[in-house]
Amino acid sequence: MPQNPPEQRPADRDATEPRAMAGSTTSGPAAGPADSPGAGTADEAPNGTAERGCGGPVLSAEVRAALDARLPVVALESTIIAHGLPRPRNLAVALELEGIVRSLGAVPATVAVLDGRARVGLDGAQVRRIAEDRGVRKLGHRDLAPALAAGASGATTVSATAFLAARAGLRVFATGGLGGVHREWVHDQDESADLRLLAQTGITVVCAGVKSILDVPATLQRLETLGVGIVGYRTAHFPGFYLHSSGEPVDWTVNSPEEVAAVMRAKDALGGPQAALIVANPVPEQEQLNPALHDRVLAEALGACRERGVFGQDVTPFLLDRLAQRTAGASLEANLAAVRANVRLAARIAVAAAVR
């Protein structure tokens, strides 16, 4: 694995046994039930449904069987299904992504909360519900406990998906782009919850960098401070989400799923604090958003954001919506291209990591 030159500037059967947090000091694939004390349990109520708000995430029968057999499993977030894509295309994409994982020899585990139960692995009807139910909420890690206690249903963001997947014993998670440090941070201290959660959760996250509407250099500095490892996949530069490159360098490059798996094993063997490993996988250059169009529309959207007084949690959806509108949907297509590429790579990494 080459080092880049330095920068020259400053269970649907419920799970009934506990599981290990991903990234434990045990090397190799996810631990089986006999040696996995990390996760809580999910007991069946007399009517056949799990009591809400009780225990750890509920594993689908398929995911449970795969983990018991130490087979490769890939976690997928559900926010892109419920809140990131127009209907009915969202359902088609959700099923497509699960199909990509299966075609490469791994088991997909879409994560969501349904009726007060955190679920890792959904059946077809549950995926359809996430895609079609307009009452499904958007849940970050901080929202999980209230949602479980209230019996709510929600799609999980990066922070919630990473937490629940790791809690269930999964090692690899694929998403589009991460949250990060917002522009104008010096004024509003706005930073995504993704960063701190990833600093505390030992899972491998395959992504196309952080959303380009954010402050990418500041986000990379924050990830370094938090001890979150980053490797570029066949690139010496951090991806720009919609763009093939953000222009920011990465310190390490890997060139195959096997090299990523080797990093995962070395990380396990080292032990120490739990933190994620980010595999930064650029959107294919031929499928990126036109860089000049991206920069022009983003500048206009940031100006409109300031003029309208949009701030806090409303900034990201506002900017992403403006980008989609002003690029005639091209930003959405670039996003989907990135997600597909990340899911493919995550499946290959999971397969490589499962080899004993």
VEXDOBA-617889 format. One record per residue (C-alpha): chain; residue number from 1; x, y, z. Coordinates in nm, 2 decimals, padded with zeros to 4 digits. Layout:
N
A NUM X Y Z;
...
***
This chain:
356
A 1 00.00 00.00 00.00;
A 2 00.19 00.31 -00.12;
A 3 00.22 00.62 00.10;
A 4 00.14 00.94 -00.08;
A 5 00.41 01.21 -00.08;
A 6 00.35 01.47 00.19;
A 7 00.16 01.78 00.10;
A 8 00.39 02.08 00.06;
A 9 00.18 02.32 00.26;
A 10 00.06 02.41 00.65;
A 11 -03.40 -01.10 01.41;
A 12 -03.71 -01.15 01.00;
A 13 -03.65 -01.34 01.30;
A 14 -03.53 -01.13 01.59;
A 15 -03.17 -01.16 01.71;
A 16 -03.17 -01.34 02.04;
A 17 -02.79 -01.34 02.12;
A 18 -02.55 -01.06 02.17;
A 19 -02.30 -00.94 01.91;
A 20 -01.97 -00.76 01.91;
A 21 -01.92 -00.40 01.81;
A 22 -01.75 -00.39 01.47;
A 23 -01.38 -00.31 01.50;
A 24 -01.32 -00.51 01.81;
A 25 -00.97 -00.64 01.87;
A 26 -01.06 -00.97 01.73;
A 27 -00.91 -00.98 01.38;
A 28 -01.09 -01.12 01.08;
A 29 -01.46 -01.11 01.00;
A 30 -01.74 -01.03 01.24;
A 31 -01.75 -01.24 01.55;
A 32 -02.02 -01.50 01.59;
A 33 -02.26 -01.52 01.88;
A 34 -02.05 -01.72 02.11;
A 35 -01.77 -01.45 02.12;
A 36 -01.97 -01.14 02.06;
A 37 -02.06 -00.96 02.39;
A 38 -02.11 -00.61 02.25;
A 39 -02.47 -00.58 02.13;
A 40 -02.80 -00.60 02.31;
A 41 -03.07 -00.86 02.25;
A 42 -03.41 -00.84 02.09;
A 43 -03.67 -01.07 02.25;
A 44 -03.99 -01.18 02.09;
A 45 -04.31 -01.07 02.25;
A 46 -04.60 -01.32 02.27;
A 47 -04.76 -01.18 01.96;
A 48 -04.45 -01.25 01.76;
A 49 -04.33 -00.89 01.74;
A 50 -04.04 -00.75 01.94;
A 51 -04.12 -00.52 02.23;
A 52 -04.03 -00.17 02.12;
A 53 -03.74 00.01 02.28;
A 54 -03.59 -00.31 02.42;
A 55 -03.24 -00.44 02.35;
A 56 -03.02 -00.41 02.05;
A 57 -03.10 -00.40 01.68;
A 58 -03.32 -00.67 01.53;
A 59 -03.14 -00.88 01.26;
A 60 -03.32 -01.02 00.97;
A 61 -03.30 -01.39 00.93;
A 62 -03.07 -01.36 00.63;
A 63 -02.83 -01.12 00.80;
A 64 -02.83 -01.33 01.12;
A 65 -02.75 -01.64 00.92;
A 66 -02.47 -01.47 00.73;
A 67 -02.31 -01.34 01.05;
A 68 -02.34 -01.67 01.22;
A 69 -02.16 -01.83 00.92;
A 70 -01.90 -01.54 00.91;
A 71 -02.01 -01.45 00.56;
A 72 -01.97 -01.10 00.42;
A 73 -02.24 -00.84 00.50;
A 74 -02.27 -00.48 00.39;
A 75 -02.47 -00.22 00.58;
A 76 -02.68 00.03 00.37;
A 77 -02.84 00.34 00.50;
A 78 -03.21 00.41 00.44;
A 79 -03.22 00.79 00.44;
A 80 -03.13 00.80 00.07;
A 81 -03.44 00.58 00.02;
A 82 -03.69 00.79 00.23;
A 83 -03.55 01.14 00.19;
A 84 -03.28 01.15 -00.08;
A 85 -03.46 01.04 -00.40;
A 86 -03.79 01.11 -00.57;
A 87 -04.07 00.85 -00.55;
A 88 -04.11 00.59 -00.71;
A 89 -03.74 00.59 -00.82;
A 90 -03.63 00.56 -00.46;
A 91 -03.77 00.21 -00.43;
A 92 -03.61 00.10 -00.75;
A 93 -03.27 00.23 -00.64;
A 94 -03.30 00.06 -00.30;
A 95 -03.36 -00.27 -00.46;
A 96 -03.09 -00.21 -00.71;
A 97 -02.83 -00.14 -00.44;
A 98 -02.92 -00.46 -00.25;
A 99 -02.90 -00.65 -00.58;
A 100 -02.55 -00.51 -00.64;
A 101 -02.43 -00.64 -00.30;
A 102 -02.58 -00.99 -00.37;
A 103 -02.43 -01.01 -00.72;
A 104 -02.08 -00.97 -00.57;
A 105 -02.12 -01.24 -00.31;
A 106 -02.22 -01.05 00.00;
A 107 -02.55 -01.00 00.19;
A 108 -02.71 -00.65 00.20;
A 109 -02.83 -00.52 00.54;
A 110 -03.04 -00.21 00.49;
A 111 -03.08 -00.03 00.83;
A 112 -03.39 00.15 00.95;
A 113 -03.62 00.19 01.25;
A 114 -03.97 00.05 01.22;
A 115 -04.24 00.08 01.49;
A 116 -03.98 00.14 01.76;
A 117 -03.74 -00.14 01.66;
A 118 -03.40 -00.08 01.51;
A 119 -03.36 -00.32 01.23;
A 120 -03.05 -00.44 01.04;
A 121 -03.16 -00.61 00.73;
A 122 -03.51 -00.55 00.58;
A 123 -03.74 -00.77 00.38;
A 124 -03.90 -00.65 00.06;
A 125 -04.22 -00.52 00.23;
A 126 -04.01 -00.32 00.48;
A 127 -03.80 -00.17 00.21;
A 128 -04.12 -00.07 00.03;
A 129 -04.25 00.09 00.35;
A 130 -03.94 00.30 00.40;
A 131 -03.97 00.41 00.03;
A 132 -04.34 00.49 00.02;
A 133 -04.44 00.60 00.37;
A 134 -04.42 00.98 00.38;
A 135 -04.45 00.97 00.76;
A 136 -04.10 00.80 00.80;
A 137 -03.88 01.03 00.99;
A 138 -03.51 01.11 00.94;
A 139 -03.31 00.97 01.23;
A 140 -02.95 01.05 01.33;
A 141 -02.77 00.87 01.61;
A 142 -02.91 01.11 01.87;
A 143 -03.27 01.04 01.76;
A 144 -03.25 00.66 01.81;
A 145 -03.35 00.64 02.18;
A 146 -03.65 00.87 02.15;
A 147 -03.76 00.70 01.83;
A 148 -03.74 00.35 02.00;
A 149 -03.92 00.47 02.31;
A 150 -04.20 00.64 02.11;
A 151 -04.25 00.34 01.87;
A 152 -04.16 00.57 01.58;
A 153 -04.04 00.47 01.23;
A 154 -03.75 00.64 01.06;
A 155 -03.48 00.62 00.80;
A 156 -03.13 00.62 00.94;
A 157 -02.86 00.87 00.85;
A 158 -02.48 00.79 00.83;
A 159 -02.44 00.83 01.21;
A 160 -02.74 00.61 01.30;
A 161 -02.66 00.35 01.04;
A 162 -02.29 00.32 01.14;
A 163 -02.38 00.29 01.50;
A 164 -02.65 00.02 01.45;
A 165 -02.45 -00.17 01.20;
A 166 -02.15 -00.18 01.43;
A 167 -02.37 -00.28 01.72;
A 168 -02.49 -00.57 01.52;
A 169 -02.14 -00.69 01.43;
A 170 -02.11 -00.56 01.07;
A 171 -01.77 -00.46 00.95;
A 172 -01.85 -00.26 00.63;
A 173 -02.09 00.02 00.55;
A 174 -02.15 00.18 00.21;
A 175 -02.30 00.53 00.17;
A 176 -02.29 00.82 -00.07;
A 177 -02.11 01.10 00.11;
A 178 -02.05 01.19 00.48;
A 179 -02.15 01.50 00.67;
A 180 -01.88 01.73 00.79;
A 181 -01.78 02.08 00.90;
A 182 -02.02 02.34 00.75;
A 183 -01.90 02.65 00.57;
A 184 -01.92 02.96 00.80;
A 185 -01.83 02.73 01.10;
A 186 -01.66 03.02 01.28;
A 187 -02.00 03.19 01.30;
A 188 -02.24 02.90 01.39;
A 189 -02.02 02.61 01.50;
A 190 -02.22 02.38 01.27;
A 191 -02.07 02.03 01.24;
A 192 -02.23 01.70 01.14;
A 193 -02.28 01.44 01.41;
A 194 -02.13 01.19 01.16;
A 195 -01.78 01.30 01.26;
A 196 -01.79 01.24 01.63;
A 197 -01.99 00.92 01.59;
A 198 -01.73 00.78 01.34;
A 199 -01.46 00.86 01.59;
A 200 -01.62 00.62 01.84;
A 201 -01.74 00.35 01.60;
A 202 -01.50 00.09 01.45;
A 203 -01.66 00.03 01.12;
A 204 -01.52 00.06 00.76;
A 205 -01.72 00.33 00.57;
A 206 -01.70 00.34 00.19;
A 207 -01.80 00.68 00.07;
A 208 -01.73 00.95 -00.20;
A 209 -01.59 01.19 00.05;
A 210 -01.79 01.45 00.23;
A 211 -02.07 01.65 00.06;
A 212 -01.90 01.92 -00.15;
A 213 -02.14 02.19 -00.01;
A 214 -01.93 02.16 00.31;
A 215 -01.59 02.29 00.41;
A 216 -01.38 01.99 00.29;
A 217 -01.04 02.11 00.43;
A 218 -01.18 02.18 00.77;
A 219 -01.36 01.84 00.77;
A 220 -01.04 01.66 00.70;
A 221 -00.86 01.85 00.98;
A 222 -01.15 01.75 01.21;
A 223 -01.13 01.39 01.11;
A 224 -00.75 01.39 01.18;
A 225 -00.81 01.54 01.52;
A 226 -01.07 01.28 01.60;
A 227 -00.84 01.00 01.50;
A 228 -01.05 00.87 01.21;
A 229 -00.84 00.69 00.95;
A 230 -00.87 00.78 00.58;
A 231 -00.74 00.59 00.28;
A 232 -00.80 00.69 -00.08;
A 233 -00.91 00.41 -00.31;
A 234 -00.69 00.43 -00.62;
A 235 -00.65 00.81 -00.57;
A 236 -00.41 01.04 -00.40;
A 237 -00.68 01.31 -00.35;
A 238 -00.99 01.31 -00.13;
A 239 -01.31 01.28 -00.34;
A 240 -01.55 01.57 -00.38;
A 241 -01.87 01.38 -00.36;
A 242 -02.03 01.51 -00.69;
A 243 -01.67 01.56 -00.81;
A 244 -01.40 01.31 -00.88;
A 245 -01.16 01.52 -00.66;
A 246 -01.18 01.79 -00.40;
A 247 -00.82 01.88 -00.47;
A 248 -00.73 01.79 -00.11;
A 249 -00.46 01.52 -00.07;
A 250 -00.49 01.20 00.13;
A 251 -00.19 01.05 00.31;
A 252 -00.25 00.69 00.21;
A 253 -00.37 00.51 -00.10;
A 254 -00.50 00.15 -00.14;
A 255 -00.55 -00.01 -00.47;
A 256 -00.76 -00.32 -00.41;
A 257 -01.03 -00.46 -00.18;
A 258 -00.76 -00.70 -00.04;
A 259 -00.55 -00.40 00.07;
A 260 -00.84 -00.24 00.25;
A 261 -00.91 -00.57 00.42;
A 262 -00.54 -00.58 00.53;
A 263 -00.57 -00.24 00.68;
A 264 -00.88 -00.35 00.87;
A 265 -00.70 -00.65 01.01;
A 266 -00.40 -00.44 01.11;
A 267 -00.63 -00.20 01.28;
A 268 -00.80 -00.48 01.47;
A 269 -00.46 -00.62 01.58;
A 270 -00.34 -00.28 01.71;
A 271 -00.65 -00.24 01.93;
A 272 -00.68 00.09 02.10;
A 273 -00.96 00.34 02.07;
A 274 -01.25 00.26 01.84;
A 275 -01.27 00.47 01.53;
A 276 -01.39 00.43 01.18;
A 277 -01.18 00.36 00.87;
A 278 -01.30 00.58 00.58;
A 279 -01.24 00.44 00.23;
A 280 -01.26 00.74 00.01;
A 281 -01.38 00.62 -00.33;
A 282 -01.41 00.89 -00.60;
A 283 -01.72 00.90 -00.83;
A 284 -01.60 00.78 -01.17;
A 285 -01.46 01.08 -01.36;
A 286 -01.69 01.03 -01.66;
A 287 -01.99 01.03 -01.42;
A 288 -01.90 01.33 -01.21;
A 289 -02.10 01.66 -01.22;
A 290 -01.94 01.91 -01.45;
A 291 -01.69 02.09 -01.22;
A 292 -01.76 02.44 -01.36;
A 293 -02.13 02.39 -01.34;
A 294 -02.09 02.26 -00.98;
A 295 -01.89 02.56 -00.87;
A 296 -02.12 02.81 -01.03;
A 297 -02.44 02.66 -00.90;
A 298 -02.30 02.61 -00.55;
A 299 -02.19 02.97 -00.53;
A 300 -02.54 03.08 -00.63;
A 301 -02.70 02.85 -00.37;
A 302 -02.47 02.96 -00.09;
A 303 -02.57 03.32 -00.17;
A 304 -02.94 03.24 -00.17;
A 305 -02.89 03.06 00.16;
A 306 -02.74 03.37 00.32;
A 307 -03.01 03.60 00.17;
A 308 -03.30 03.38 00.30;
A 309 -03.15 03.33 00.64;
A 310 -03.13 02.96 00.61;
A 311 -02.92 02.81 00.89;
A 312 -02.86 02.50 01.10;
A 313 -03.01 02.17 00.99;
A 314 -03.19 02.34 00.71;
A 315 -02.87 02.44 00.52;
A 316 -02.78 02.10 00.37;
A 317 -03.12 02.00 00.23;
A 318 -03.16 02.36 00.10;
A 319 -02.83 02.35 -00.09;
A 320 -02.88 02.00 -00.22;
A 321 -03.22 02.08 -00.35;
A 322 -03.09 02.39 -00.52;
A 323 -02.81 02.19 -00.68;
A 324 -03.06 01.94 -00.81;
A 325 -03.29 02.21 -00.95;
A 326 -03.02 02.42 -01.11;
A 327 -02.83 02.13 -01.27;
A 328 -03.15 01.98 -01.41;
A 329 -03.10 01.67 -01.21;
A 330 -02.73 01.62 -01.30;
A 331 -02.62 01.64 -00.94;
A 332 -02.87 01.36 -00.85;
A 333 -02.73 01.14 -01.12;
A 334 -02.37 01.20 -01.00;
A 335 -02.48 01.12 -00.65;
A 336 -02.63 00.79 -00.76;
A 337 -02.32 00.71 -00.96;
A 338 -02.12 00.76 -00.65;
A 339 -02.35 00.54 -00.44;
A 340 -02.35 00.26 -00.68;
A 341 -01.97 00.26 -00.70;
A 342 -01.94 00.27 -00.32;
A 343 -02.18 -00.02 -00.28;
A 344 -01.98 -00.23 -00.53;
A 345 -01.65 -00.15 -00.36;
A 346 -01.80 -00.22 -00.01;
A 347 -01.92 -00.56 -00.12;
A 348 -01.58 -00.65 -00.26;
A 349 -01.41 -00.53 00.06;
A 350 -01.66 -00.73 00.28;
A 351 -01.58 -01.04 00.07;
A 352 -01.21 -00.99 00.10;
A 353 -01.23 -00.93 00.48;
A 354 -01.43 -01.25 00.52;
A 355 -01.16 -01.47 00.37;
A 356 -00.99 -01.67 00.64;
***
